[in-house]
Amino acid sequence: MPFVKTNMEAEAIKLQTLIDSNPESKAAADEFDKEYAFRKKMVLARKAAGLTQKELQQVSGLDQKAISRIEVDQKTSPSVKTLMKYLNALGYELDIVKAV
C-alpha cells in the first residue's frame, strides 16, 4: 500500500466535527479527556516530587506495575484506596469538588 500524505490538522478538525455531531460520541470523548487529564496531573505531581515510579513504589507501598497502570492504562480504573495511597505518598489528598 503506498504512503498517502495527509494534512493531520485537517483530519483532526474532521474527526472533532464528527465527534461533536453525535451526543454519545461527544460524551465519550469528554469522559476520555477528563480521565486523561487526571492521569496526566498525577504523573506531573510524581515528577514534581522528583520521584520515579520505582521510588514512589517504595514510599507508597504500591507495586510499580500498579503505579504504571494508574498513570497510563485507560482500560482499568484504580480503586479509591489505591489512588489515595499514590496521592498521599506525594503529599496530596483526594478531595471532591463541584465541577465548574
Secondary structure as UniProt FT lines:
FT   HELIX           8..20
FT   HELIX           23..48
FT   TURN            49..50
FT   HELIX           53..60
FT   HELIX           64..72
FT   TURN            74..75
FT   HELIX           80..89
FT   TURN            90..91
//
